[in-house]
């Protein structure tokens, strides 16, 4: 599991270690130098290679300068460009003592650039003047110290311009932006500098295979169809008949006791569907629907009134407003960014710049669970640590992919009764299967059973 911490938490914990004399900057510098030397020696030896440090006034600049000193001792030619009027004093002195050279303009070609410009407390974005001044190094491999300059540690302003590194070396712990940024980090690596964060509550987590397996339902030999979960599905329409089919097939692909629907109107090709009324453990509402009929609304409210849990997607999203506040904790909604902006415009004003904060504020206001589909899918539940799903590929941006996700989560909800865990595991399975996807949503369903093998 990856655990990410806020900038305020990181600063507080680091201050405690520094007060005890821990040489954090020295450790960070050696880690950065180690990764930089590895990058330089991938195709050639490091000796005699030319490295440029982009230096600001904060600790990231100090880390870069001390790392430059280490590389100088290995025969690397290191130069530094100050992008602020002042720099880290001790780092600058050590850099010069080791033979480092300051430059005022970029007149040489470089083999590697180390980005130590902006740090933990910087605002999001980077000025056009700085970007313009750095055009000479475009295309040169870049290593970012902790975070690429322009990316805020807490995930704010992720739509702002930033330097794009080849490798990002996260110092000490993951920050929120490390888990939220889809492609702005390059290859990201975490280095240990001797700080223990285990006692701290993370601001964001990301699950991996071992943790996801623990969330999956277990089955025993004496299980029968009613004990393996019964899923209700209100989905499909004349306009989008395939959406409900995809949701049902996805639920069937992972194994389930029974699926009940209102009728067989759109599901004639799925013989497993049962139309007889009866008990259901979880309900999917909305895939392929433009809006809900009064009968569908009544059925959903009745299910919730009896303590049932439900997933609302697509055409059912506006129905959230009609659900009593006390029943919303039994609901998860699964919009993508466009649907969220359309139906919850008041909250969506910060969606592009800070999706995590947007999702948190929405859940605080509505009291439901939210799975916000996007380049990094977020799962936010009342009173719980937010989760980001980091598995997936651009191949999942295809018609019907969200319907498949609804079926996966519905399956797990019906079999476990757990909304948050089902959303976490469902998004992970969906994303991991999508990494092997070459065609559309129907092929995705075929891959699902193998996603965690």
N, C-alpha and C positions, 0 to 999 in steps of 0.2 A: 504494500500500500504506500502510495506517495502522500505525504502530509505537507501541506503548505501553510505558512504563517504570515501574518500581517507584518508590515514594516514596523509598526509600533512595538509589536511583540519581539521582533528580532532585535531592535535597538535596545529594548529593556534587558533582554537576556545577555546580549553582548556586553552591555555596560557592567553587569554583574561579574562577568568573567574578567573584563579588563580591570575592574577594581581589585581583583585578586592577583593581577599581574600576568594573566595569560597572554602569550605573544600571538594574538590572533592575526595581526597583519603579516607577521613573518610566515606563519603557517599558510595563510592564503597566498602570499607571494610565491612560495615554493610550489604550491599546487598549480598556480597559473603558469609558472615557468615550466613545470613538468609537462603540462598539456601543450604549451606552445612549442616546446622542443619536440614533442611527439609529432605535431603537425608539420614541423620543418623537416623531420627525418623520414616522412612517409615515402618520399621519392629520392631524396638526396640527404647528405649529411648536414647537420646544423652549423658546423664551423664555417664562418665567413658569410653566412646568410644575413640578409638585412631585414630588420624588424622596426616598425614604427609604433610608438606608443601615443595614443590620443589621450591626453591628460586633462582632467578637471581639478577642481579644488577640494573634492571630497575624498573619502576613504578609498573609493574605487580607483581614483588617481594614484593614491599612495600605494595601493596593492600593485598597480601596474608598474610604478616606478621601482619598487623593491623587486618585483619579478624581473624587470629589465636588468637590474643589477646582477641577479642570479644568472641570467642568460649571457651577460657580458663576460662572466667568469668562465663560460663554456665556449668562448670564441665567437659568439654571435655579435654582429654589428647592430647596436640598438640606438635609435634616435627617438626623441620625444618632441611632440608638438603640443604646446599649452593652448587649450581652447578657452581658458578663463584667465583673468588678470592675476590670480594667485594659484599656487599649487600646494600640495601637501609638503610641508617644509622638510620633515625628516626624510621622506621618500626622495625628494629632490636632491637633498644633500648626499644621500647614499648612492643615488644614480650617477651623479657627477663624480663622486669619489671612485666609483668602479670604472670610470672611463666613458660614461654615457654622454651623448651630445644633444643639446637642444637645437631645434631648427625653427625657423619662422615661416618657412614655406616648403612646399613639397616639390623638391627638385630631383629626387631619385625614384627609381622603381624599387618596390619592396616585395619581399617574399611573404610577409605576414604583417597584419595590423592588429594591435591589441587595443580594444575599446575600453578605456578606463575613464571616459569623459563624465557621464552622469551616473549617479548612484542611487542608493536606497531611498533617499528623501526627495528625489527630483520630481518635478511635475511631468506629466505625460507630454510627449511631443518633442521635437527638436527643430530649431529655427532653420529657415530656408537659407540664411546666411552661412550657417555652419555646414549644412548639406552641400551648398555650392562650393565652399572652400575645400570640401573633401572629394570633389569629382575626380581628382587625379588618382585616387586609390580605389575607384570602382573596379570590381572584378578581382581585387586582391583578397586572398583568404583572410578572414577576420575572426578573432577570438574575443568574445565579450566577457568582461569581468562581472560576474554575478548576474547582471541584466544588460541587454543591449540599451544603449543610450536612446532615450525617447520613450521607453516602455516603463510605465509606472509599476512599482512593486506590487501594489494592491489591485492591479487590473483596471485602473481608471484610464480612460482615454485610449483604449486599445486601437481606436481608429485613427490615431494621430501618427504623423510621420516618425520613423525611427530608423536607426542603423540596423542593417540586416546582416547578422554574423553567420559564419560557417559553423562555429561552435560557441555555445554559451556554457561557461563554467559557473554553476551555482555554488555560492560559498556558504558552507555550514548547514543550510537547509533550503528547501524549496520555498519560494515566495508565491503568492497567489498568481501573479502573472506568468510564472513558469508553467502552471497547469492550464491556464486559460488561453495562452497564445497558441494559435494553430500552427503557424509556419514562420513566425518572426524570430525564433530562437536558433534556427539551424538545428544541429545535433546538441542536445542539452545533457550535461553531465553534472552530477552532484559530488562535491568534495567535502570530506570531513576535516574540520579544523579544531576538533576537540570540544565542541559544544553539545551538550545533551538537552534536547528539546522534549524529551518524553513526558515531562510533567506539564507541558504547555498544551492548551487546547488548540488544535489547528483551526485555521479559518476556512480551509477547503481541503478535501481529500479526493484521491483517485484510487479506485479498486483495481486489483490485478487478479490473475487467474486463481491463486489460492484462496483469496478472500471471497471471490465470486462463487466458487464451488461451495463454500460454507453457507451461502444464502439459498442454494437450490433445494427443492423438496426432496425428501428421502422417501423411498417406497419399500414396502414389506410384502412378502409373499401372500399375505391374507387380504390385501387391498382388493376392493371391488370398485365398479365404475363410479359409485356415489362417493367413495372415499378418495378417489383419485382426482376429485375436483369436477365441479359442474359449472361451466361458463355460459352465461347468457350473452347474446349478441343482438344488438339493435343497430343494424347497419345496412348499407346498400340502397340504391335508388335507381330510378329509370335513367337518370343522367350518369350516375357512377355505379353501375351494378357490380363491377369487379372489386371494389374496395372491401366490401364485406367478405367476399370470397377469399381474398388474400389474408384478411385477418383470421378467418376460420381455419384456413389451411396452415397458417403459421402456428396457431394454437394446437392443431392436430399433429404437426410435425414434431413437437416436443413431448407429445404424450399427454393425454388428458382423459378423464373418465367419460365426460359427455359434454356436448354443446347444444344448447337450446336457442332457437330463434323464434321470432313472431310467426313466420310463415316460410314456405319454401320458394317464394316468388323469385328470389334472386339466387337461390342456392340449390337448384334442382340437380346440379352436377356433383353435389357433395352428399352422398348417401348417408354419411354419419350424422348429419344434422337431425335433431329431434324437435318437433314442433309442439308436442304435448306440453301443457303447463306443468310446472313443478318447481321444486326448490332449486335455487342456484346459489353458488358460493361467491361469485363475482360477476360483474356486468360490464361489457364494453358498449358504449353508446357513441354513435356519431360517424364512423368511417363511411364515406360515400354519401352522407346525408347533407342536404342543403339546410334543412332545419328539422326540428322535431314536431311530430303531430301531437295533438293533445293526449292521445292514447299512449304515445311513447313517453311523454312527460310524466303521465300518471304512473306508468309502470316503473319508471326510474325512481320517482319519489316514494313509491310503495316499497321498492327494494331497499332504499336507504332507511326508510322508517322502520324496517324490520332488522336493521343492523347490518345490512349488506354493504359491500364496498364496490366502487365503480370507477371506470376510466372514461373520461369524456374527451373526445377528439373531434376535429373538423366541425361538422354542422352542429354538434352538441355543445360547443364551447360557450355560446351565448347563454345557454341554459344554466350555467353556473350561477348567474344572478338570481335565478328563481329558487335555488336550493337554500333552505333555511341555514343560517349561520352555524347552528349546532350540528348539522349533518355534513358540513363541508370537510371535516377532518376525515371523512370516509371516502373522499373524492381525490383522484389525481387527474389533472388535465395535461394534455400532451401537445401543445401548439408548437409549430415552428415560428421563427421570428416574424414572418409576414402575418400569420394568423394572430399572434400575440399583439402586434402593433395595431391590427384592425379592430380587435375586440376589446383591448384593454389599453386604449390610447393614452390615458392619463399616466399610466406607469411606463409606457414604452418610450417616453421622451429621452430616457437615458439608456435605452436598450443597446444601441450600437456602441456607445462609448464605454458603458460599464454594465454588461449583462448580468454579472453576479449581484451587484447591488440592486439592480432593477428587479431581479427574481426574488431577492430577499424581501424587498419592500412589498412586493405583490403578495407573497405568502403571509407576511405579517398582517396585511390588510384583509385578506380573504380567508385565511385559516385552512386552506386546502393544500394538497401536495401539488408540486409543479415539476413537470419534466419539460424543459425548454429546449427543443431541438435546434441544433445549429452546428457550426463547425466544431465546437466543443459543447456537447449536450450537458446541461446542468440538471441535477435533481435536487430540489430544495423542499424540505419538509418542516412543518412547525416544530420549533424547539430542537432541531437536529443540525449537525454539521453538514453544510452543503457538500454535494458530491459532483465531480465533473467526470464524464466519461471521455477517455482519451483514445479509445479504439475507434476505428472506422476508416473510411476512405471517401474520396470524391465520388466513387461509384454508387454510393448510397443516395446521392442527389438524383433520384430517379422516381418516376411516378409509381406510387404504390408502396414505396419503401416505408413510409410512415404507417400505412395500414398493417404491414407485416410487424412492425414494432408494437403496435397496439395488440395484435394477437399474441405476441410473445409475452408481453407484460400481463395481459388478461389470463393467459395460461398459468403463470406463476402466482398471480393473485388468487385464482380459484383454488390452486393446490396448496398454498401456504397461508392465505389470509393476511399476508403482510404487504402493505402498499409500497412503502419506501424500499424495502429489500427487493421486491419484485421489479421495481423500476430500475434500481441499480443493476441487478443481474440481467434484466431484459435489455437495457441499453448496451451493456457490455457484450452480450451474446450477439445482438444485432450488429454492433460495430465490428466485432471480430469476424463474423461471417462475411461482412461487407468488404473486408480486406482481400477476400478471394473472389469477389464478384466481378464477372466480366459482362454479364447481360443485365436483365431487369429483375423485378421483384419476384417473379416466379422462380427464377434460378436461386435467388436468395433463400427462399423457403427450403429448397433442396439441400442447401449448405448448412442450415441451422443445426441439425442433429450432430454435426461434426465439429461445431465451433469450439467446444471445450474438451475435445478428446486429445 
